[in-house]
């Protein structure tokens, strides 16, 4: 399946990266994307590394049902797996910017979007040799960084 970018930015000032069909929660992906949009690349990398190491929580604004408050902030969680996948996409965007000759010190995340990816069937084992069907969902993440 061909996955296109939702925007067409200026090719000379921007760098793009995409993570296709990542095995992470779409709710975690949405909240991380909302949090790091507009951040400078170094700050976003530090934030994602802190989330993966359980030092900082991602503030949740949309999916807040039964989520407790965290120290010094509103409701939040530590989505480690999603943070590691976002870190891979971020490093890919930085590598693309280096290849294009952009200054990596002044890069800012101008566009980030999460999309529902492919869903495939699985099985959840139950008692007495039975199984319940389960749908595994994936998420695609697109990121555009721009030199300021």
N, CA, C and O atoms as CSV, one atom per row, in Angstrom:
chain,resi,resn,atom,element,x,y,z
A,1,UNK,N,N,0.843,-1.184,0.000
A,1,UNK,CA,C,0.000,0.000,0.000
A,1,UNK,C,C,0.885,1.243,0.000
A,1,UNK,O,O,1.798,1.365,0.817
A,2,UNK,N,N,0.612,2.150,-0.909
A,2,UNK,CA,C,1.361,3.402,-1.024
A,2,UNK,C,C,0.776,4.413,-0.045
A,2,UNK,O,O,-0.426,4.680,-0.054
A,3,UNK,N,N,1.639,4.969,0.798
A,3,UNK,CA,C,1.199,5.946,1.786
A,3,UNK,C,C,1.810,7.287,1.419
A,3,UNK,O,O,3.032,7.432,1.413
A,4,UNK,N,N,0.982,8.254,1.118
A,4,UNK,CA,C,1.446,9.578,0.722
A,4,UNK,C,C,1.420,10.528,1.910
A,4,UNK,O,O,0.716,10.295,2.893
A,5,UNK,N,N,2.202,11.606,1.806
A,5,UNK,CA,C,2.182,12.644,2.825
A,5,UNK,C,C,0.918,13.470,2.661
A,5,UNK,O,O,0.419,13.635,1.548
A,6,UNK,N,N,0.402,13.988,3.764
A,6,UNK,CA,C,-0.832,14.758,3.708
A,6,UNK,C,C,-0.582,16.209,3.298
A,6,UNK,O,O,-1.521,16.915,2.929
A,7,UNK,N,N,0.678,16.664,3.360
A,7,UNK,CA,C,1.018,18.018,2.908
A,7,UNK,C,C,2.210,17.917,1.961
A,7,UNK,O,O,2.922,16.912,1.951
A,8,UNK,N,N,2.417,18.945,1.180
A,8,UNK,CA,C,3.560,19.010,0.274
A,8,UNK,C,C,4.371,20.249,0.636
A,8,UNK,O,O,4.100,21.333,0.118
A,9,UNK,N,N,5.373,20.108,1.527
A,9,UNK,CA,C,6.134,21.274,1.987
A,9,UNK,C,C,7.197,21.705,0.982
A,9,UNK,O,O,7.439,21.030,-0.018
A,10,UNK,N,N,7.820,22.838,1.268
A,10,UNK,CA,C,8.921,23.346,0.452
A,10,UNK,C,C,10.107,22.388,0.563
A,10,UNK,O,O,10.619,22.153,1.657
A,11,UNK,N,N,10.539,21.840,-0.564
A,11,UNK,CA,C,11.555,20.787,-0.564
A,11,UNK,C,C,12.937,21.290,-0.155
A,11,UNK,O,O,13.759,20.496,0.303
A,12,UNK,N,N,13.215,22.581,-0.305
A,12,UNK,CA,C,14.551,23.085,-0.026
A,12,UNK,C,C,14.781,23.420,1.446
A,12,UNK,O,O,15.924,23.434,1.904
A,13,UNK,N,N,13.703,23.693,2.196
A,13,UNK,CA,C,13.847,24.048,3.606
A,13,UNK,C,C,13.407,22.941,4.551
A,13,UNK,O,O,13.590,23.067,5.762
A,14,UNK,N,N,12.829,21.858,4.032
A,14,UNK,CA,C,12.248,20.837,4.898
A,14,UNK,C,C,12.838,19.463,4.622
A,14,UNK,O,O,13.454,19.207,3.588
A,15,UNK,N,N,12.618,18.599,5.596
A,15,UNK,CA,C,12.994,17.198,5.492
A,15,UNK,C,C,11.819,16.375,6.004
A,15,UNK,O,O,11.156,16.761,6.968
A,16,UNK,N,N,11.560,15.233,5.354
A,16,UNK,CA,C,10.414,14.419,5.721
A,16,UNK,C,C,10.876,13.033,6.157
A,16,UNK,O,O,11.943,12.561,5.764
A,17,UNK,N,N,10.049,12.397,6.975
A,17,UNK,CA,C,10.266,11.007,7.361
A,17,UNK,C,C,8.913,10.394,7.677
A,17,UNK,O,O,7.987,11.082,8.104
A,18,UNK,N,N,8.816,9.096,7.461
A,18,UNK,CA,C,7.551,8.417,7.703
A,18,UNK,C,C,7.840,7.058,8.333
A,18,UNK,O,O,8.781,6.366,7.944
A,19,UNK,N,N,7.027,6.693,9.298
A,19,UNK,CA,C,7.095,5.364,9.917
A,19,UNK,C,C,5.825,4.625,9.553
A,19,UNK,O,O,4.736,5.022,9.966
A,20,UNK,N,N,5.949,3.560,8.787
A,20,UNK,CA,C,4.773,2.850,8.278
A,20,UNK,C,C,4.421,1.669,9.157
A,20,UNK,O,O,5.284,0.879,9.543
A,21,UNK,N,N,3.152,1.562,9.463
A,21,UNK,CA,C,2.563,0.429,10.160
A,21,UNK,C,C,3.367,0.022,11.401
A,21,UNK,O,O,3.820,-1.116,11.522
A,22,UNK,N,N,3.527,0.973,12.305
A,22,UNK,CA,C,4.216,0.731,13.563
A,22,UNK,C,C,3.263,0.024,14.518
A,22,UNK,O,O,2.075,0.343,14.558
A,23,UNK,N,N,3.766,-0.914,15.271
A,23,UNK,CA,C,2.942,-1.686,16.205
A,23,UNK,C,C,2.859,-0.959,17.546
A,23,UNK,O,O,3.416,-1.411,18.546
A,24,UNK,N,N,2.158,0.171,17.550
A,24,UNK,CA,C,1.956,0.965,18.759
A,24,UNK,C,C,0.487,1.347,18.844
A,24,UNK,O,O,-0.267,1.177,17.886
A,25,UNK,N,N,0.092,1.859,19.992
A,25,UNK,CA,C,-1.287,2.282,20.202
A,25,UNK,C,C,-1.563,3.592,19.468
A,25,UNK,O,O,-0.746,4.512,19.498
A,26,UNK,N,N,-2.710,3.669,18.814
A,26,UNK,CA,C,-3.017,4.906,18.091
A,26,UNK,C,C,-3.330,6.048,19.062
A,26,UNK,O,O,-3.121,7.214,18.728
A,27,UNK,N,N,-3.821,5.730,20.238
A,27,UNK,CA,C,-4.081,6.771,21.226
A,27,UNK,C,C,-2.776,7.339,21.787
A,27,UNK,O,O,-2.646,8.550,21.959
A,28,UNK,N,N,-1.819,6.466,22.069
A,28,UNK,CA,C,-0.509,6.941,22.523
A,28,UNK,C,C,0.158,7.773,21.431
A,28,UNK,O,O,0.750,8.815,21.710
A,29,UNK,N,N,0.057,7.306,20.193
A,29,UNK,CA,C,0.681,8.014,19.071
A,29,UNK,C,C,0.081,9.407,18.911
A,29,UNK,O,O,0.813,10.367,18.671
A,30,UNK,N,N,-1.231,9.532,19.039
A,30,UNK,CA,C,-1.883,10.832,18.906
A,30,UNK,C,C,-1.383,11.797,19.973
A,30,UNK,O,O,-1.069,12.949,19.674
A,31,UNK,N,N,-1.309,11.335,21.206
A,31,UNK,CA,C,-0.920,12.221,22.314
A,31,UNK,C,C,0.554,12.637,22.216
A,31,UNK,O,O,0.893,13.783,22.511
A,32,UNK,N,N,1.419,11.723,21.811
A,32,UNK,CA,C,2.830,12.081,21.641
A,32,UNK,C,C,2.982,13.088,20.509
A,32,UNK,O,O,3.717,14.066,20.639
A,33,UNK,N,N,2.285,12.850,19.396
A,33,UNK,CA,C,2.380,13.760,18.245
A,33,UNK,C,C,1.893,15.157,18.613
A,33,UNK,O,O,2.496,16.153,18.213
A,34,UNK,N,N,0.806,15.231,19.372
A,34,UNK,CA,C,0.274,16.522,19.791
A,34,UNK,C,C,1.266,17.240,20.697
A,34,UNK,O,O,1.372,18.466,20.655
A,35,UNK,N,N,1.988,16.484,21.513
A,35,UNK,CA,C,2.923,17.089,22.461
A,35,UNK,C,C,4.177,17.621,21.783
A,35,UNK,O,O,4.627,18.719,22.109
A,36,UNK,N,N,4.759,16.865,20.842
A,36,UNK,CA,C,6.056,17.274,20.281
A,36,UNK,C,C,5.939,18.170,19.056
A,36,UNK,O,O,6.956,18.656,18.561
A,37,UNK,N,N,4.731,18.403,18.550
A,37,UNK,CA,C,4.586,19.283,17.389
A,37,UNK,C,C,5.018,20.700,17.768
A,37,UNK,O,O,4.579,21.239,18.785
A,38,UNK,N,N,5.875,21.292,16.950
A,38,UNK,CA,C,6.373,22.637,17.190
A,38,UNK,C,C,7.663,22.685,17.981
A,38,UNK,O,O,8.264,23.753,18.101
A,39,UNK,N,N,8.108,21.561,18.525
A,39,UNK,CA,C,9.353,21.540,19.297
A,39,UNK,C,C,10.557,21.554,18.358
A,39,UNK,O,O,10.476,21.127,17.207
A,40,UNK,N,N,11.671,22.055,18.880
A,40,UNK,CA,C,12.935,21.910,18.165
A,40,UNK,C,C,13.357,20.445,18.254
A,40,UNK,O,O,12.940,19.716,19.154
A,41,UNK,N,N,14.188,20.032,17.306
A,41,UNK,CA,C,14.545,18.627,17.196
A,41,UNK,C,C,15.253,18.106,18.443
A,41,UNK,O,O,14.951,17.009,18.913
A,42,UNK,N,N,16.185,18.878,18.978
A,42,UNK,CA,C,16.931,18.445,20.167
A,42,UNK,C,C,16.010,18.316,21.383
A,42,UNK,O,O,16.126,17.366,22.157
A,43,UNK,N,N,15.110,19.260,21.543
A,43,UNK,CA,C,14.185,19.219,22.676
A,43,UNK,C,C,13.239,18.031,22.550
A,43,UNK,O,O,12.948,17.359,23.540
A,44,UNK,N,N,12.758,17.769,21.337
A,44,UNK,CA,C,11.862,16.635,21.110
A,44,UNK,C,C,12.588,15.318,21.371
A,44,UNK,O,O,12.013,14.401,21.956
A,45,UNK,N,N,13.849,15.217,20.940
A,45,UNK,CA,C,14.611,14.000,21.179
A,45,UNK,C,C,14.803,13.769,22.678
A,45,UNK,O,O,14.634,12.651,23.164
A,46,UNK,N,N,15.158,14.829,23.406
A,46,UNK,CA,C,15.324,14.704,24.851
A,46,UNK,C,C,14.029,14.305,25.543
A,46,UNK,O,O,14.033,13.482,26.459
A,47,UNK,N,N,12.921,14.893,25.099
A,47,UNK,CA,C,11.631,14.568,25.693
A,47,UNK,C,C,11.283,13.100,25.458
A,47,UNK,O,O,10.856,12.412,26.385
A,48,UNK,N,N,11.462,12.613,24.230
A,48,UNK,CA,C,11.126,11.217,23.917
A,48,UNK,C,C,12.044,10.242,24.655
A,48,UNK,O,O,11.597,9.176,25.079
A,49,UNK,N,N,13.313,10.594,24.813
A,49,UNK,CA,C,14.219,9.741,25.583
A,49,UNK,C,C,13.814,9.697,27.051
A,49,UNK,O,O,13.900,8.648,27.690
A,50,UNK,N,N,13.368,10.841,27.590
A,50,UNK,CA,C,12.898,10.873,28.978
A,50,UNK,C,C,11.625,10.053,29.157
A,50,UNK,O,O,11.457,9.393,30.183
A,51,UNK,N,N,10.734,10.085,28.182
A,51,UNK,CA,C,9.512,9.277,28.265
A,51,UNK,C,C,9.872,7.798,28.225
A,51,UNK,O,O,9.315,7.008,28.988
A,52,UNK,N,N,10.798,7.410,27.343
A,52,UNK,CA,C,11.199,6.010,27.235
A,52,UNK,C,C,11.888,5.521,28.510
A,52,UNK,O,O,11.822,4.337,28.840
A,53,UNK,N,N,12.552,6.439,29.227
A,53,UNK,CA,C,13.242,6.086,30.466
A,53,UNK,C,C,12.377,6.330,31.703
A,53,UNK,O,O,12.875,6.225,32.824
A,54,UNK,N,N,11.101,6.650,31.526
A,54,UNK,CA,C,10.137,6.881,32.608
A,54,UNK,C,C,10.486,8.072,33.488
A,54,UNK,O,O,10.150,8.086,34.672
A,55,UNK,N,N,11.163,9.081,32.919
A,55,UNK,CA,C,11.490,10.288,33.678
A,55,UNK,C,C,10.456,11.385,33.475
A,55,UNK,O,O,10.247,12.204,34.370
A,56,UNK,N,N,9.796,11.419,32.302
A,56,UNK,CA,C,8.772,12.415,32.016
A,56,UNK,C,C,7.537,11.716,31.496
A,56,UNK,O,O,7.628,10.692,30.818
A,57,UNK,N,N,6.380,12.273,31.816
A,57,UNK,CA,C,5.121,11.720,31.329
A,57,UNK,C,C,4.612,12.559,30.159
A,57,UNK,O,O,4.871,13.759,30.075
A,58,UNK,N,N,3.888,11.903,29.264
A,58,UNK,CA,C,3.257,12.604,28.148
A,58,UNK,C,C,1.901,13.095,28.645
A,58,UNK,O,O,1.091,12.281,29.088
A,59,UNK,N,N,1.627,14.396,28.587
A,59,UNK,CA,C,0.313,14.880,29.033
A,59,UNK,C,C,-0.774,14.427,28.075
A,59,UNK,O,O,-0.645,14.589,26.862
A,60,UNK,N,N,-1.837,13.864,28.612
A,60,UNK,CA,C,-2.955,13.381,27.802
A,60,UNK,C,C,-4.084,14.403,27.880
A,60,UNK,O,O,-4.520,14.763,28.973
A,61,UNK,N,N,-4.553,14.865,26.741
A,61,UNK,CA,C,-5.624,15.849,26.683
A,61,UNK,C,C,-6.915,15.262,26.118
A,61,UNK,O,O,-8.004,15.708,26.476
A,62,UNK,N,N,-6.804,14.275,25.247
A,62,UNK,CA,C,-7.982,13.747,24.573
A,62,UNK,C,C,-8.467,12.439,25.182
A,62,UNK,O,O,-9.647,12.303,25.505
A,63,UNK,N,N,-7.560,11.475,25.340
A,63,UNK,CA,C,-7.930,10.157,25.860
A,63,UNK,C,C,-7.587,10.108,27.344
A,63,UNK,O,O,-6.545,9.575,27.726
A,64,UNK,N,N,-8.467,10.668,28.188
A,64,UNK,CA,C,-8.141,10.847,29.602
A,64,UNK,C,C,-8.987,9.998,30.546
A,64,UNK,O,O,-8.915,10.190,31.760
A,65,UNK,N,N,-9.762,9.094,30.044
A,65,UNK,CA,C,-10.629,8.315,30.919
A,65,UNK,C,C,-9.805,7.352,31.776
A,65,UNK,O,O,-9.018,6.562,31.255
A,66,UNK,N,N,-9.991,7.428,33.074
A,66,UNK,CA,C,-9.316,6.579,34.063
A,66,UNK,C,C,-7.795,6.719,34.036
A,66,UNK,O,O,-7.088,5.764,34.359
A,67,UNK,N,N,-7.284,7.875,33.660
A,67,UNK,CA,C,-5.844,8.112,33.669
A,67,UNK,C,C,-5.538,9.041,34.836
A,67,UNK,O,O,-6.135,10.113,34.937
A,68,UNK,N,N,-4.610,8.650,35.731
A,68,UNK,CA,C,-4.326,9.495,36.892
A,68,UNK,C,C,-3.470,10.706,36.535
A,68,UNK,O,O,-2.845,10.761,35.476
A,69,UNK,N,N,-3.461,11.673,37.447
A,69,UNK,CA,C,-2.591,12.833,37.298
A,69,UNK,C,C,-1.159,12.429,37.611
A,69,UNK,O,O,-0.914,11.496,38.377
A,70,UNK,N,N,-0.221,13.142,37.009
A,70,UNK,CA,C,1.194,12.898,37.263
A,70,UNK,C,C,1.772,14.078,38.019
A,70,UNK,O,O,1.175,15.154,38.073
A,71,UNK,N,N,2.925,13.866,38.593
A,71,UNK,CA,C,3.550,14.877,39.439
A,71,UNK,C,C,3.823,16.153,38.649
A,71,UNK,O,O,4.543,16.131,37.651
A,72,UNK,N,N,3.249,17.256,39.097
A,72,UNK,CA,C,3.500,18.556,38.495
A,72,UNK,C,C,2.780,18.812,37.187
A,72,UNK,O,O,3.110,19.772,36.491
A,73,UNK,N,N,1.806,17.987,36.826
A,73,UNK,CA,C,1.102,18.187,35.559
A,73,UNK,C,C,-0.291,17.561,35.627
A,73,UNK,O,O,-0.720,17.061,36.666
A,74,UNK,N,N,-0.970,17.605,34.503
A,74,UNK,CA,C,-2.318,17.042,34.430
A,74,UNK,C,C,-2.236,15.533,34.204
A,74,UNK,O,O,-1.223,14.915,34.529
A,75,UNK,N,N,-3.278,14.945,33.658
A,75,UNK,CA,C,-3.283,13.508,33.401
A,75,UNK,C,C,-2.202,13.155,32.394
A,75,UNK,O,O,-1.918,13.923,31.474
A,76,UNK,N,N,-1.610,11.997,32.575
A,76,UNK,CA,C,-0.541,11.605,31.670
A,76,UNK,C,C,-0.125,10.166,31.859
A,76,UNK,O,O,-0.500,9.510,32.831
A,77,UNK,N,N,0.664,9.684,30.903
A,77,UNK,CA,C,1.193,8.331,30.932
A,77,UNK,C,C,2.617,8.319,30.404
A,77,UNK,O,O,3.147,9.339,29.963
A,78,UNK,N,N,3.233,7.124,30.461
A,78,UNK,CA,C,4.590,6.909,29.983
A,78,UNK,C,C,4.566,5.871,28.857
A,78,UNK,O,O,4.920,4.717,29.098
A,79,UNK,N,N,4.166,6.234,27.650
A,79,UNK,CA,C,4.121,5.252,26.555
A,79,UNK,C,C,5.514,4.976,25.984
A,79,UNK,O,O,5.928,5.592,25.001
A,80,UNK,N,N,6.231,4.039,26.616
A,80,UNK,CA,C,7.624,3.777,26.260
A,80,UNK,C,C,7.779,3.259,24.838
A,80,UNK,O,O,8.619,3.747,24.083
A,81,UNK,N,N,6.973,2.274,24.474
A,81,UNK,CA,C,7.110,1.651,23.155
A,81,UNK,C,C,6.853,2.669,22.043
A,81,UNK,O,O,7.586,2.719,21.056
A,82,UNK,N,N,5.810,3.477,22.211
A,82,UNK,CA,C,5.487,4.490,21.211
A,82,UNK,C,C,6.578,5.561,21.155
A,82,UNK,O,O,6.912,6.045,20.073
A,83,UNK,N,N,7.133,5.932,22.305
A,83,UNK,CA,C,8.193,6.941,22.329
A,83,UNK,C,C,9.429,6.454,21.587
A,83,UNK,O,O,10.076,7.237,20.891
A,84,UNK,N,N,9.766,5.178,21.723
A,84,UNK,CA,C,10.927,4.623,21.014
A,84,UNK,C,C,10.699,4.629,19.507
A,84,UNK,O,O,11.624,4.905,18.744
A,85,UNK,N,N,9.476,4.327,19.071
A,85,UNK,CA,C,9.175,4.342,17.636
A,85,UNK,C,C,9.213,5.778,17.091
A,85,UNK,O,O,9.716,6.007,15.991
A,86,UNK,N,N,8.689,6.732,17.844
A,86,UNK,CA,C,8.750,8.135,17.431
A,86,UNK,C,C,10.191,8.615,17.365
A,86,UNK,O,O,10.541,9.414,16.497
A,87,UNK,N,N,11.025,8.133,18.276
A,87,UNK,CA,C,12.442,8.487,18.267
A,87,UNK,C,C,13.117,7.994,16.992
A,87,UNK,O,O,13.968,8.688,16.436
A,88,UNK,N,N,12.745,6.799,16.522
A,88,UNK,CA,C,13.307,6.274,15.280
A,88,UNK,C,C,12.904,7.145,14.088
A,88,UNK,O,O,13.731,7.432,13.223
A,89,UNK,N,N,11.642,7.565,14.040
A,89,UNK,CA,C,11.174,8.422,12.942
A,89,UNK,C,C,11.869,9.785,13.008
A,89,UNK,O,O,12.234,10.348,11.976
A,90,UNK,N,N,12.050,10.310,14.213
A,90,UNK,CA,C,12.722,11.598,14.402
A,90,UNK,C,C,14.178,11.536,13.928
A,90,UNK,O,O,14.656,12.455,13.263
A,91,UNK,N,N,14.871,10.464,14.268
A,91,UNK,CA,C,16.258,10.307,13.829
A,91,UNK,C,C,16.334,10.155,12.309
A,91,UNK,O,O,17.280,10.631,11.682
A,92,UNK,N,N,15.348,9.499,11.727
A,92,UNK,CA,C,15.293,9.360,10.275
A,92,UNK,C,C,15.125,10.726,9.617
A,92,UNK,O,O,15.790,11.020,8.623
A,93,UNK,N,N,14.250,11.557,10.157
A,93,UNK,CA,C,14.046,12.903,9.610
A,93,UNK,C,C,15.324,13.739,9.740
A,93,UNK,O,O,15.663,14.507,8.840
A,94,UNK,N,N,16.020,13.585,10.853
A,94,UNK,CA,C,17.274,14.324,11.047
A,94,UNK,C,C,18.339,13.852,10.050
A,94,UNK,O,O,19.080,14.668,9.503
A,95,UNK,N,N,18.414,12.551,9.817
A,95,UNK,CA,C,19.376,12.023,8.846
A,95,UNK,C,C,19.066,12.519,7.441
A,95,UNK,O,O,19.975,12.847,6.679
A,96,UNK,N,N,17.779,12.575,7.097
A,96,UNK,CA,C,17.388,13.099,5.786
A,96,UNK,C,C,17.767,14.571,5.651
A,96,UNK,O,O,18.181,15.012,4.579
A,97,UNK,N,N,17.627,15.331,6.739
A,97,UNK,CA,C,17.992,16.749,6.715
A,97,UNK,C,C,19.503,16.910,6.554
A,97,UNK,O,O,19.958,17.796,5.829
A,98,UNK,N,N,20.274,16.069,7.218
A,98,UNK,CA,C,21.728,16.117,7.080
A,98,UNK,C,C,22.137,15.798,5.645
A,98,UNK,O,O,23.028,16.441,5.090
A,99,UNK,N,N,21.494,14.820,5.056
A,99,UNK,CA,C,21.787,14.442,3.680
A,99,UNK,C,C,21.479,15.583,2.706
A,99,UNK,O,O,22.196,15.783,1.726
A,100,UNK,N,N,20.396,16.336,2.991
A,100,UNK,CA,C,20.014,17.457,2.129
A,100,UNK,C,C,20.856,18.700,2.375
A,100,UNK,O,O,20.770,19.664,1.614
A,101,UNK,N,N,21.672,18.692,3.430
A,101,UNK,CA,C,22.539,19.823,3.719
A,101,UNK,C,C,21.893,20.888,4.591
A,101,UNK,O,O,22.368,22.023,4.618
A,102,UNK,N,N,20.825,20.552,5.306
A,102,UNK,CA,C,20.179,21.515,6.201
A,102,UNK,C,C,20.922,21.570,7.532
A,102,UNK,O,O,21.576,20.608,7.934
A,103,UNK,N,N,20.810,22.708,8.206
A,103,UNK,CA,C,21.429,22.888,9.514
A,103,UNK,C,C,20.589,22.158,10.557
A,103,UNK,O,O,19.458,22.559,10.830
A,104,UNK,N,N,21.130,21.088,11.141
A,104,UNK,CA,C,20.351,20.271,12.077
A,104,UNK,C,C,20.155,20.945,13.429
A,104,UNK,O,O,19.325,20.497,14.220
A,105,UNK,N,N,20.896,22.009,13.712
A,105,UNK,CA,C,20.737,22.710,14.994
A,105,UNK,C,C,19.452,23.531,15.033
A,105,UNK,O,O,18.901,23.757,16.110
A,106,UNK,N,N,18.966,23.981,13.879
A,106,UNK,CA,C,17.808,24.877,13.830
A,106,UNK,C,C,16.574,24.214,13.228
A,106,UNK,O,O,15.735,24.897,12.639
A,107,UNK,N,N,16.451,22.913,13.364
A,107,UNK,CA,C,15.279,22.222,12.817
A,107,UNK,C,C,14.146,22.215,13.830
A,107,UNK,O,O,14.366,22.043,15.029
A,108,UNK,N,N,12.927,22.406,13.326
A,108,UNK,CA,C,11.724,22.399,14.155
A,108,UNK,C,C,10.687,21.490,13.508
A,108,UNK,O,O,10.570,21.449,12.284
A,109,UNK,N,N,9.938,20.764,14.327
A,109,UNK,CA,C,8.889,19.878,13.814
A,109,UNK,C,C,7.694,20.746,13.448
A,109,UNK,O,O,7.005,21.261,14.329
A,110,UNK,N,N,7.445,20.911,12.150
A,110,UNK,CA,C,6.343,21.774,11.717
A,110,UNK,C,C,5.074,20.984,11.432
A,110,UNK,O,O,3.974,21.528,11.527
A,111,UNK,N,N,5.210,19.725,11.087
A,111,UNK,CA,C,4.024,18.906,10.787
A,111,UNK,C,C,4.276,17.498,11.288
A,111,UNK,O,O,5.320,16.909,11.007
A,112,UNK,N,N,3.317,16.959,12.032
A,112,UNK,CA,C,3.386,15.566,12.460
A,112,UNK,C,C,1.955,15.055,12.497
A,112,UNK,O,O,1.057,15.716,13.019
A,113,UNK,N,N,1.761,13.892,11.946
A,113,UNK,CA,C,0.412,13.339,11.860
A,113,UNK,C,C,0.458,11.832,12.038
A,113,UNK,O,O,1.390,11.168,11.584
A,114,UNK,N,N,-0.552,11.304,12.700
A,114,UNK,CA,C,-0.675,9.860,12.864
A,114,UNK,C,C,-1.900,9.400,12.094
A,114,UNK,O,O,-2.945,10.051,12.097
A,115,UNK,N,N,-1.745,8.264,11.438
A,115,UNK,CA,C,-2.843,7.687,10.660
A,115,UNK,C,C,-3.005,6.228,11.037
A,115,UNK,O,O,-2.047,5.560,11.424
A,116,UNK,N,N,-4.228,5.746,10.918
A,116,UNK,CA,C,-4.503,4.344,11.178
A,116,UNK,C,C,-3.872,3.510,10.080
A,116,UNK,O,O,-4.048,3.791,8.894
A,117,UNK,N,N,-3.138,2.487,10.478
A,117,UNK,CA,C,-2.497,1.608,9.512
A,117,UNK,C,C,-3.306,0.346,9.276
A,117,UNK,O,O,-4.512,0.311,9.523
A,118,UNK,N,N,-2.650,-0.661,8.809
A,118,UNK,CA,C,-3.272,-1.940,8.495
A,118,UNK,C,C,-3.691,-2.657,9.779
A,118,UNK,O,O,-2.957,-2.627,10.767
A,119,UNK,N,N,-4.845,-3.292,9.777
A,119,UNK,CA,C,-5.296,-4.120,10.889
A,119,UNK,C,C,-5.247,-5.574,10.450
A,119,UNK,O,O,-5.691,-5.908,9.352
A,120,UNK,N,N,-4.716,-6.431,11.291
A,120,UNK,CA,C,-4.682,-7.851,10.934
A,120,UNK,C,C,-5.185,-8.684,12.096
A,120,UNK,O,O,-5.132,-8.275,13.256
A,121,UNK,N,N,-5.674,-9.862,11.750
A,121,UNK,CA,C,-6.313,-10.726,12.730
A,121,UNK,C,C,-5.293,-11.484,13.550
A,121,UNK,O,O,-4.232,-11.876,13.066
A,122,UNK,N,N,-5.647,-11.678,14.800
A,122,UNK,CA,C,-4.858,-12.497,15.712
A,122,UNK,C,C,-5.807,-13.284,16.587
A,122,UNK,O,O,-7.022,-13.218,16.404
A,123,UNK,N,N,-5.273,-14.021,17.528
A,123,UNK,CA,C,-6.105,-14.807,18.432
A,123,UNK,C,C,-5.622,-14.592,19.857
A,123,UNK,O,O,-4.423,-14.474,20.113
A,124,UNK,N,N,-6.561,-14.545,20.767
A,124,UNK,CA,C,-6.276,-14.368,22.184
A,124,UNK,C,C,-6.645,-15.680,22.875
A,124,UNK,O,O,-7.822,-16.039,22.892
A,125,UNK,N,N,-5.685,-16.407,23.445
A,125,UNK,CA,C,-6.008,-17.710,24.035
A,125,UNK,C,C,-6.916,-17.585,25.254
A,125,UNK,O,O,-6.773,-16.674,26.069
A,126,UNK,N,N,-7.847,-18.521,25.354
A,126,UNK,CA,C,-8.805,-18.554,26.458
A,126,UNK,C,C,-8.735,-19.909,27.156
A,126,UNK,O,O,-7.926,-20.766,26.803
A,127,UNK,N,N,-9.580,-20.078,28.129
A,127,UNK,CA,C,-9.590,-21.313,28.905
A,127,UNK,C,C,-10.129,-22.482,28.071
A,127,UNK,O,O,-10.889,-22.284,27.124
A,128,UNK,N,N,-9.728,-23.684,28.435
A,128,UNK,CA,C,-10.202,-24.944,27.858
A,128,UNK,C,C,-9.913,-25.037,26.362
A,128,UNK,O,O,-10.715,-25.583,25.605
A,129,UNK,N,N,-8.774,-24.507,25.939
A,129,UNK,CA,C,-8.344,-24.654,24.548
A,129,UNK,C,C,-9.053,-23.774,23.547
A,129,UNK,O,O,-8.885,-23.956,22.341
A,130,UNK,N,N,-9.832,-22.838,24.008
A,130,UNK,CA,C,-10.560,-21.958,23.090
A,130,UNK,C,C,-9.721,-20.706,22.791
A,130,UNK,O,O,-8.674,-20.476,23.395
A,131,UNK,N,N,-10.212,-19.918,21.850
A,131,UNK,CA,C,-9.529,-18.674,21.507
A,131,UNK,C,C,-10.564,-17.625,21.112
A,131,UNK,O,O,-11.627,-17.950,20.582
A,132,UNK,N,N,-10.237,-16.370,21.377
A,132,UNK,CA,C,-11.089,-15.247,21.010
A,132,UNK,C,C,-10.373,-14.459,19.921
A,132,UNK,O,O,-9.175,-14.202,20.044
A,133,UNK,N,N,-11.067,-14.073,18.867
A,133,UNK,CA,C,-10.394,-13.286,17.833
A,133,UNK,C,C,-9.996,-11.894,18.353
A,133,UNK,O,O,-10.678,-11.301,19.189
A,134,UNK,N,N,-8.891,-11.409,17.837
A,134,UNK,CA,C,-8.376,-10.114,18.254
A,134,UNK,C,C,-7.800,-9.415,17.030
A,134,UNK,O,O,-7.087,-10.027,16.235
A,135,UNK,N,N,-8.113,-8.131,16.883
A,135,UNK,CA,C,-7.575,-7.351,15.764
A,135,UNK,C,C,-6.357,-6.564,16.249
A,135,UNK,O,O,-6.459,-5.775,17.188
A,136,UNK,N,N,-5.213,-6.779,15.611
A,136,UNK,CA,C,-4.005,-6.019,15.903
A,136,UNK,C,C,-4.006,-4.808,14.987
A,136,UNK,O,O,-4.080,-4.951,13.767
A,137,UNK,N,N,-3.924,-3.615,15.566
A,137,UNK,CA,C,-3.944,-2.395,14.776
A,137,UNK,C,C,-2.541,-1.798,14.712
A,137,UNK,O,O,-1.752,-1.934,15.647
A,138,UNK,N,N,-2.245,-1.141,13.605
A,138,UNK,CA,C,-0.963,-0.477,13.433
A,138,UNK,C,C,-1.203,1.016,13.186
A,138,UNK,O,O,-2.320,1.442,12.893
A,139,UNK,N,N,-0.135,1.791,13.312
A,139,UNK,CA,C,-0.211,3.242,13.148
A,139,UNK,C,C,0.917,3.686,12.217
A,139,UNK,O,O,2.039,3.190,12.314
A,140,UNK,N,N,0.616,4.611,11.324
A,140,UNK,CA,C,1.631,5.225,10.482
A,140,UNK,C,C,1.839,6.663,10.955
A,140,UNK,O,O,0.878,7.381,11.231
A,141,UNK,N,N,3.102,7.074,11.045
A,141,UNK,CA,C,3.452,8.402,11.534
A,141,UNK,C,C,4.222,9.134,10.439
A,141,UNK,O,O,5.201,8.609,9.908
A,142,UNK,N,N,3.784,10.340,10.103
A,142,UNK,CA,C,4.531,11.156,9.163
A,142,UNK,C,C,5.020,12.409,9.891
A,142,UNK,O,O,4.301,13.003,10.694
A,143,UNK,N,N,6.262,12.796,9.589
A,143,UNK,CA,C,6.877,13.924,10.265
A,143,UNK,C,C,7.605,14.799,9.254
A,143,UNK,O,O,8.308,14.300,8.375
A,144,UNK,N,N,7.430,16.109,9.390
A,144,UNK,CA,C,8.122,17.081,8.533
A,144,UNK,C,C,8.845,18.052,9.462
A,144,UNK,O,O,8.241,18.662,10.344
A,145,UNK,N,N,10.165,18.182,9.241
A,145,UNK,CA,C,10.957,19.144,10.013
A,145,UNK,C,C,11.429,20.238,9.064
A,145,UNK,O,O,11.744,19.989,7.901
A,146,UNK,N,N,11.467,21.455,9.596
A,146,UNK,CA,C,11.811,22.608,8.754
A,146,UNK,C,C,12.929,23.407,9.401
A,146,UNK,O,O,12.956,23.576,10.620
A,147,UNK,N,N,13.844,23.895,8.588
A,147,UNK,CA,C,14.936,24.738,9.074
A,147,UNK,C,C,14.378,26.138,9.357
A,147,UNK,O,O,13.684,26.716,8.521
A,148,UNK,N,N,14.683,26.667,10.522
A,148,UNK,CA,C,14.170,27.977,10.918
A,148,UNK,C,C,15.149,29.058,10.592
A,148,UNK,O,O,14.884,30.230,10.856
